[in-house]
């Protein structure tokens, strides 16, 4: 019975299930392009790894603006969470169409700038809506459930994308399908999801709200640590596929093997998402994030071995991505729940906006560093993953300071 309870679906508000369904639809499309974008623009269009890294990183520049605006609009009583999500879906759909017909660096940058802005609007509104609809332990499972929808959608998208690439080599079709998925997300939100009731009794002027958030020392410490987490994810999604393609010890994996590897990674996330969330519910959020850091460090260390050991790089890649899947699912709901604990009820949108800025910065730093590293010597390339794995030690130090600043009830 306990095992069944451990793996059973949680009891959540109906709106959470609708939001999860919408995220599933949009992530199916994202899965089509997520791991194939750098491969396509480097190996098919002919751009260098550095230029593609710059273009992918440019999405984070506009994402900063989108996240600031998304947090402010989400907290605004005149606009709210729902309209912000609708705007995000429409802008992202347009961005995908631009990328679908991109043939050069400038159009690739423009499409990524627009995509970054759309996704910047999305995250504060989405996370705030989940926090509005849940409390306490249920909130962590709600964040886990929406992340599970992400994982399932990505898994299906990556597998279908791999089939399309293997059979037709039509990378541009993937972007068109992603655009359609955002339009489906738009329609689902428009017809089924209402603006949630606010937890706060009174609103705070936007500028004053940002001032309060920026002065929160707990949020500042968390912000620094969270940039490392999001940079790890960016490395996994933008640098690692190209590394697997060109730099493993056996000369590189085929597109079909890379598709299978990342399908394994996403399926592993889907299977472990709820069990890991329930396991970590017995710990405070900071210890849950420490748990995640240990798996990030171990996973990247195993990836490092794929480039230096002459035998079994594929087996090591499977093991490494399985470990990184646990690192990912233990990070995402715990981080969102920690932000909800830190934030005042009437500043949820702004606090989640600042949390989302970590993603913008991480996805700006990650592709730039990764693209630059992959243009260096083999020794630098293969040593890189070990250095990334060791960087978790810095975050562990940050969390030791943050834990001392949290209320005893939270620690």
C-alpha positions in Angstrom: 0.0 0.0 0.0 2.8 2.4 0.9 4.5 1.6 -2.5 1.2 2.3 -4.3 0.8 5.5 -2.4 4.3 6.5 -3.3 3.7 6.2 -7.0 0.0 7.3 -7.1 -1.2 10.6 -8.5 -1.8 13.4 -6.0 -5.1 15.0 -5.3 -4.9 18.5 -6.8 -7.3 21.2 -7.8 -8.9 20.7 -11.2 -7.2 23.8 -12.6 -3.8 22.3 -11.9 -4.6 19.3 -14.1 -5.8 21.6 -16.9 -2.6 23.7 -16.6 -0.5 20.4 -16.6 -2.4 19.3 -19.8 -1.5 22.6 -21.5 2.1 22.3 -20.5 2.1 18.8 -21.9 0.9 20.0 -25.3 3.4 22.8 -25.5 6.3 20.6 -24.3 5.6 18.0 -27.0 6.4 20.7 -29.5 9.4 21.8 -27.5 10.7 18.3 -27.5 10.8 18.3 -31.3 13.4 21.1 -31.3 15.1 21.1 -27.9 18.1 18.8 -28.6 18.2 19.2 -32.4 18.4 23.0 -32.8 22.2 23.2 -32.2 22.9 20.1 -34.4 20.7 21.5 -37.2 22.2 25.0 -37.3 25.8 23.7 -37.0 25.8 20.6 -39.2 23.0 21.5 -41.7 22.9 25.3 -42.0 26.7 25.6 -41.6 27.1 28.0 -38.7 29.9 27.6 -36.2 29.3 26.2 -32.7 30.3 29.6 -31.3 27.7 31.5 -33.5 25.0 29.0 -32.6 25.9 29.4 -29.0 25.6 33.2 -29.2 22.2 32.9 -31.0 20.8 30.4 -28.5 22.1 32.6 -25.7 20.4 35.7 -27.2 17.1 34.2 -26.1 18.1 34.8 -22.6 18.7 38.5 -23.2 15.1 39.1 -24.3 14.1 36.6 -21.7 15.3 39.0 -19.0 12.9 41.6 -20.3 10.1 39.1 -20.6 10.5 37.8 -17.1 10.5 41.3 -15.6 7.4 42.2 -17.5 5.8 38.8 -16.8 6.2 39.1 -13.1 4.8 42.6 -13.0 1.8 41.7 -15.3 1.1 38.6 -13.2 0.9 40.6 -10.0 -1.2 43.4 -11.7 -4.9 43.2 -10.8 -5.6 44.7 -14.2 -3.8 42.0 -16.3 -3.1 38.9 -14.2 -1.7 35.4 -14.7 -4.0 34.2 -17.4 -3.5 37.0 -19.9 0.2 36.8 -19.4 0.1 33.1 -20.3 -2.0 33.7 -23.4 0.5 36.4 -24.6 3.4 34.0 -24.0 1.9 31.2 -26.0 1.1 33.5 -29.0 4.5 35.1 -29.1 6.3 31.8 -28.9 4.2 30.3 -31.7 5.3 33.2 -34.0 9.0 32.8 -32.9 8.9 29.1 -34.0 7.7 30.1 -37.5 10.6 32.5 -37.8 13.1 29.8 -36.8 11.4 27.3 -39.2 12.4 29.5 -42.1 15.8 30.7 -40.8 18.8 30.4 -43.1 21.4 32.6 -41.5 22.7 33.9 -38.2 20.6 37.1 -38.1 17.3 35.3 -38.5 18.3 32.7 -36.0 19.1 35.5 -33.5 15.8 37.2 -34.2 13.8 34.1 -33.8 15.6 33.3 -30.5 15.1 36.8 -29.2 11.3 36.5 -29.8 11.2 33.0 -28.3 13.1 34.2 -25.2 10.7 37.1 -24.7 7.7 34.7 -25.0 9.1 32.2 -22.6 10.1 35.0 -20.3 6.4 36.0 -19.9 5.5 32.4 -19.4 7.4 31.2 -16.3 6.5 33.8 -13.7 2.8 33.6 -14.6 2.8 29.8 -14.7 4.7 29.3 -11.4 2.6 32.0 -9.7 -0.7 30.3 -10.8 0.4 27.0 -9.4 1.3 28.7 -6.1 -2.1 30.4 -6.0 -3.9 27.2 -6.3 -2.0 25.1 -3.7 -0.5 25.3 -0.2 2.1 23.4 1.9 3.0 19.8 0.9 0.4 19.8 -1.8 2.3 22.7 -3.5 5.5 20.7 -3.9 3.5 17.8 -5.5 1.7 20.3 -7.7 5.0 21.7 -9.0 6.1 18.1 -9.4 3.0 17.2 -11.4 3.3 20.1 -13.8 7.0 19.2 -14.2 5.9 15.6 -14.9 3.6 17.0 -17.7 6.7 18.8 -19.0 8.7 15.6 -18.9 6.1 13.4 -20.6 5.5 16.0 -23.3 9.3 16.4 -23.9 9.7 12.6 -24.0 7.0 12.2 -26.6 8.3 15.2 -28.6 11.9 14.0 -28.6 11.0 10.5 -29.7 8.7 11.8 -32.5 11.3 14.3 -33.5 13.9 11.6 -33.7 11.6 9.6 -35.9 11.2 12.6 -38.3 14.9 13.3 -38.4 15.8 9.7 -39.0 13.2 9.1 -41.8 13.1 12.5 -43.5 16.0 14.6 -42.2 13.5 17.6 -42.3 14.6 19.6 -39.3 12.5 22.6 -40.3 9.3 20.7 -39.9 10.1 20.3 -36.2 9.9 24.1 -35.6 6.5 24.2 -37.4 5.1 21.4 -35.1 6.4 23.3 -32.1 4.5 26.4 -33.3 1.3 24.4 -33.5 1.8 23.1 -30.0 2.0 26.6 -28.6 -1.2 27.5 -30.4 -2.9 24.5 -28.8 -1.7 25.6 -25.4 -3.2 29.1 -26.2 -6.6 27.6 -27.0 -6.6 25.4 -23.9 -5.9 28.3 -21.6 -8.4 30.6 -23.4 -11.3 28.2 -23.1 -10.7 26.3 -19.9 -8.5 28.2 -17.4 -9.8 31.2 -15.4 -7.8 33.8 -13.5 -7.1 32.3 -10.0 -8.2 34.0 -6.8 -5.4 35.9 -5.3 -4.0 35.0 -1.9 -3.1 38.6 -1.0 -5.5 41.0 0.6 -4.0 44.1 -1.0 -1.6 44.8 -3.9 1.7 46.6 -3.7 2.9 49.2 -6.2 5.1 47.5 -8.8 8.2 49.6 -8.2 7.9 49.1 -4.4 7.4 45.4 -4.9 10.6 45.1 -6.9 12.5 47.1 -4.2 11.3 44.7 -1.5 12.4 41.7 -3.6 15.8 43.1 -4.4 16.5 43.8 -0.7 15.6 40.3 0.4 18.9 38.8 1.3 17.5 35.3 1.3 16.3 35.7 -2.3 19.7 37.2 -3.3 21.6 34.1 -2.0 19.1 31.7 -3.6 19.4 33.7 -6.9 23.2 33.1 -7.0 22.9 29.4 -6.4 20.0 29.0 -8.8 22.1 30.4 -11.7 24.3 27.3 -11.3 21.3 25.0 -11.5 19.9 26.6 -14.7 23.4 26.7 -16.3 23.6 23.0 -15.7 20.3 22.5 -17.4 21.4 24.7 -20.3 24.6 22.7 -20.7 22.6 19.5 -20.7 20.2 20.7 -23.4 22.4 22.8 -25.7 26.0 21.7 -25.3 25.7 18.0 -24.5 23.9 16.9 -27.7 26.7 18.4 -29.8 29.3 16.9 -27.6 27.7 13.5 -28.0 27.6 14.0 -31.7 31.2 15.0 -32.2 33.4 14.4 -29.2 32.9 11.1 -27.3 35.8 8.6 -27.2 34.3 6.4 -30.0 34.1 9.4 -32.5 30.6 10.5 -31.7 27.1 9.1 -31.6 24.6 9.1 -34.5 21.5 11.3 -34.4 19.3 8.2 -33.7 21.4 7.3 -30.7 21.4 10.9 -29.4 17.6 10.9 -29.8 17.4 7.6 -27.8 19.7 8.9 -25.1 17.7 12.0 -24.4 14.5 10.1 -24.7 15.9 7.9 -21.9 16.8 11.0 -19.9 13.2 12.5 -20.2 11.5 9.1 -19.6 13.7 8.7 -16.5 12.5 12.1 -15.3 8.8 11.2 -16.0 9.1 7.9 -14.0 11.0 9.4 -11.0 9.3 12.8 -10.8 6.5 12.0 -8.3 8.4 9.4 -6.2 11.3 11.8 -5.8 9.0 14.7 -4.9 7.3 12.6 -2.2 10.7 11.3 -0.9 12.0 14.9 -0.6 8.8 16.1 1.1 10.3 14.7 4.3 13.2 17.2 4.1 13.2 21.0 4.0 13.6 22.6 0.6 17.3 23.5 1.1 18.2 19.9 1.9 16.2 18.8 -1.2 18.3 21.1 -3.3 21.5 19.8 -1.7 20.3 16.3 -2.7 20.0 17.6 -6.3 23.4 19.1 -6.3 25.1 15.8 -5.4 23.4 14.2 -8.4 24.4 17.0 -10.7 28.0 16.6 -9.6 28.0 12.8 -10.0 26.1 12.9 -13.4 28.5 15.4 -15.0 31.5 13.4 -13.7 30.1 10.3 -15.5 29.7 12.3 -18.7 33.3 13.3 -18.4 34.3 9.7 -18.5 32.5 9.3 -21.9 35.3 11.3 -23.4 38.3 9.8 -21.8 37.6 6.0 -21.6 38.1 4.1 -24.8 35.4 1.5 -24.0 31.7 1.8 -23.3 31.0 5.5 -23.8 27.4 4.7 -24.7 26.8 2.8 -21.5 28.4 5.7 -19.5 26.2 8.2 -21.4 23.1 6.2 -20.4 24.2 6.0 -16.7 25.2 9.7 -16.7 21.9 10.9 -18.2 19.9 8.7 -15.8 21.7 10.3 -12.8 21.2 13.8 -14.3 17.4 13.0 -14.7 17.3 12.5 -10.9 19.2 15.7 -10.4 16.7 17.6 -12.6 13.5 16.3 -11.0 14.8 16.9 -7.5 15.7 20.5 -8.4 12.7 21.9 -10.2 9.8 21.5 -7.7 12.0 22.1 -4.7 13.3 25.4 -6.1 9.8 26.6 -6.9 8.5 25.6 -3.5 11.4 27.4 -1.8 10.6 30.6 -3.7 7.0 30.4 -2.7 8.1 30.0 1.0 10.3 33.1 0.8 7.9 35.3 -1.1 5.2 37.5 0.5 1.8 36.4 -0.9 1.2 39.7 -2.7 4.6 39.6 -4.4 4.5 36.0 -5.8 4.7 37.2 -9.4 7.7 39.4 -8.8 9.6 36.8 -6.8 8.9 34.1 -9.4 10.0 36.6 -12.0 13.3 37.0 -10.3 13.5 33.2 -10.0 12.9 32.9 -13.7 15.7 35.4 -14.4 18.0 32.7 -13.2 16.8 30.7 -16.1 17.5 33.6 -18.5 21.0 34.0 -17.1 21.7 30.3 -17.0 20.6 29.8 -20.6 22.6 32.8 -21.6 25.8 31.7 -19.9 25.4 28.0 -20.7 25.3 28.1 -24.6 28.0 30.8 -24.7 30.5 28.8 -22.6 29.5 25.5 -24.1 29.8 26.7 -27.7 33.2 28.3 -26.9 34.5 25.2 -25.2 33.5 22.9 -28.1 35.6 25.0 -30.5 38.7 24.4 -28.3 41.2 21.6 -28.1 40.1 18.0 -27.3 41.8 18.2 -23.9 39.8 21.3 -22.9 36.6 19.8 -24.2 36.9 16.6 -22.4 38.1 18.2 -19.1 35.1 20.6 -19.1 32.5 18.2 -17.8 34.6 17.4 -14.7 35.0 21.1 -13.9 31.2 21.5 -14.2 30.7 18.6 -11.9 33.0 20.0 -9.3 31.3 23.4 -9.3 28.5 22.1 -7.2 30.8 22.6 -4.1 30.3 26.3 -4.4 26.5 26.0 -4.3 26.7 23.8 -1.2 28.5 26.6 0.6 25.8 29.1 -0.5 23.1 26.9 0.9 24.8 26.6 4.2 24.5 30.4 4.6 20.9 30.5 3.3 19.8 27.8 5.7 20.8 30.0 8.7 18.6 32.8 7.4 15.5 30.7 7.0 12.8 30.5 9.7 13.1 27.3 11.8 9.7 26.1 10.5 11.2 26.0 7.0 14.4 24.3 8.0 
